[in-house]
Amino acid sequence: MPFIDFVTLPKLKLEEGVYSQLSSSGNLSLELLSLKGGTKITERVNESERWIYVLDGQLEFYLGNKREVLVTGMASHITTGETYRALALTECKCIDISVKG
């Protein structure tokens, strides 16, 4: 599929307050995440290289011991094996780009 219309992709509930619209091909995936304000993403170990880009909102993001409030236009690069967690300070829309393998 060379063209994807995220407006028409179904929103899947990943967990309470977190919704996903996902498209993937081969080793690359592009995911549009919607988070309700106050939603916590519990700590996880990253299984593949990924980027989180904030389209809209404020996301308190922890990468290992480092804390940063990501606001519209900011991103975080997460390498394989790094731990991360987050808290949506406001309603957020993010793009999650990950490479498998």
C-alpha positions as a Markdown table, in Angstrom:
| # | Residue | x | y | z |
|---|---|---|---|---|
| 1 | Met | 0.0 | 0.0 | 0.0 |
| 2 | Pro | 1.9 | 3.1 | -1.2 |
| 3 | Phe | -0.8 | 5.5 | 0.2 |
| 4 | Ile | -2.4 | 5.4 | 3.6 |
| 5 | Asp | -5.3 | 7.6 | 4.8 |
| 6 | Phe | -5.0 | 7.7 | 8.6 |
| 7 | Val | -8.4 | 9.4 | 8.8 |
| 8 | Thr | -10.1 | 6.2 | 7.6 |
| 9 | Leu | -8.0 | 3.7 | 9.6 |
| 10 | Pro | -9.8 | 2.3 | 12.6 |
| 11 | Lys | -8.6 | 3.4 | 16.0 |
| 12 | Leu | -7.7 | 0.5 | 18.2 |
| 13 | Lys | -7.7 | 0.8 | 22.0 |
| 14 | Leu | -4.3 | -0.4 | 23.2 |
| 15 | Glu | -5.0 | 0.3 | 26.9 |
| 16 | Glu | -7.1 | 2.7 | 28.9 |
| 17 | Gly | -6.6 | 6.2 | 27.4 |
| 18 | Val | -4.3 | 5.1 | 24.5 |
| 19 | Tyr | -5.6 | 4.6 | 20.9 |
| 20 | Ser | -3.6 | 3.6 | 17.9 |
| 21 | Gln | -3.9 | 3.8 | 14.1 |
| 22 | Leu | -1.1 | 1.6 | 12.6 |
| 23 | Ser | 0.3 | 0.9 | 9.2 |
| 24 | Ser | 3.4 | -1.3 | 8.6 |
| 25 | Ser | 5.4 | -2.7 | 5.8 |
| 26 | Gly | 8.3 | -5.1 | 6.1 |
| 27 | Asn | 10.5 | -3.9 | 9.0 |
| 28 | Leu | 9.0 | -0.4 | 9.4 |
| 29 | Ser | 5.8 | 0.7 | 11.2 |
| 30 | Leu | 4.1 | 4.1 | 11.4 |
| 31 | Glu | 1.6 | 4.5 | 14.2 |
| 32 | Leu | -0.6 | 7.5 | 15.1 |
| 33 | Leu | -1.1 | 7.5 | 18.8 |
| 34 | Ser | -3.9 | 9.4 | 20.7 |
| 35 | Leu | -3.5 | 9.7 | 24.4 |
| 36 | Lys | -6.0 | 11.2 | 26.8 |
| 37 | Gly | -4.7 | 13.7 | 29.3 |
| 38 | Gly | -3.5 | 12.0 | 32.5 |
| 39 | Thr | -2.8 | 8.7 | 30.8 |
| 40 | Lys | 0.4 | 6.9 | 32.0 |
| 41 | Ile | 2.5 | 4.6 | 29.8 |
| 42 | Thr | 4.1 | 2.2 | 32.2 |
| 43 | Glu | 7.8 | 1.5 | 31.9 |
| 44 | Arg | 8.8 | -0.8 | 29.1 |
| 45 | Val | 12.0 | -2.0 | 27.5 |
| 46 | Asn | 12.2 | -1.0 | 23.8 |
| 47 | Glu | 12.5 | -4.0 | 21.5 |
| 48 | Ser | 13.5 | -2.0 | 18.4 |
| 49 | Glu | 14.8 | 1.4 | 17.4 |
| 50 | Arg | 12.0 | 3.9 | 17.4 |
| 51 | Trp | 11.2 | 7.6 | 17.3 |
| 52 | Ile | 8.3 | 9.3 | 19.1 |
| 53 | Tyr | 7.2 | 12.6 | 17.6 |
| 54 | Val | 4.7 | 14.9 | 19.4 |
| 55 | Leu | 2.2 | 16.3 | 16.9 |
| 56 | Asp | 0.1 | 18.0 | 19.5 |
| 57 | Gly | 0.1 | 18.3 | 23.3 |
| 58 | Gln | 2.5 | 17.8 | 26.1 |
| 59 | Leu | 4.1 | 14.4 | 27.0 |
| 60 | Glu | 6.3 | 13.9 | 30.1 |
| 61 | Phe | 8.8 | 11.4 | 28.8 |
| 62 | Tyr | 11.3 | 9.4 | 30.7 |
| 63 | Leu | 14.1 | 7.7 | 28.7 |
| 64 | Gly | 16.1 | 5.7 | 31.3 |
| 65 | Asn | 16.9 | 8.3 | 34.1 |
| 66 | Lys | 16.4 | 11.3 | 31.8 |
| 67 | Arg | 13.1 | 13.3 | 31.9 |
| 68 | Glu | 11.9 | 15.7 | 29.3 |
| 69 | Val | 8.6 | 17.4 | 28.7 |
| 70 | Leu | 8.0 | 16.9 | 25.0 |
| 71 | Val | 5.7 | 19.5 | 23.4 |
| 72 | Thr | 4.4 | 20.0 | 19.9 |
| 73 | Gly | 7.2 | 19.6 | 17.4 |
| 74 | Met | 9.6 | 17.7 | 19.8 |
| 75 | Ala | 10.8 | 14.1 | 19.4 |
| 76 | Ser | 12.6 | 11.4 | 21.3 |
| 77 | His | 14.9 | 8.7 | 19.8 |
| 78 | Ile | 14.8 | 5.4 | 21.6 |
| 79 | Thr | 17.4 | 2.8 | 20.9 |
| 80 | Thr | 17.0 | -1.0 | 21.2 |
| 81 | Gly | 17.1 | -2.1 | 24.9 |
| 82 | Glu | 16.4 | 1.3 | 26.4 |
| 83 | Thr | 13.6 | 1.7 | 29.0 |
| 84 | Tyr | 11.0 | 4.4 | 28.7 |
| 85 | Arg | 7.7 | 5.6 | 30.2 |
| 86 | Ala | 5.5 | 8.5 | 29.7 |
| 87 | Leu | 2.6 | 10.6 | 31.1 |
| 88 | Ala | 0.3 | 12.6 | 28.9 |
| 89 | Leu | 0.1 | 16.0 | 30.6 |
| 90 | Thr | -2.5 | 17.0 | 28.1 |
| 91 | Glu | -4.4 | 15.3 | 25.4 |
| 92 | Cys | -1.6 | 14.2 | 23.0 |
| 93 | Lys | -1.3 | 13.1 | 19.4 |
| 94 | Cys | 2.1 | 11.4 | 18.6 |
| 95 | Ile | 3.7 | 9.6 | 15.7 |
| 96 | Asp | 5.6 | 6.4 | 16.6 |
| 97 | Ile | 8.0 | 5.2 | 14.0 |
| 98 | Ser | 9.7 | 1.9 | 14.7 |
| 99 | Val | 12.1 | -0.4 | 12.9 |
| 100 | Lys | 11.8 | -4.1 | 13.6 |
| 101 | Gly | 14.8 | -6.4 | 13.8 |
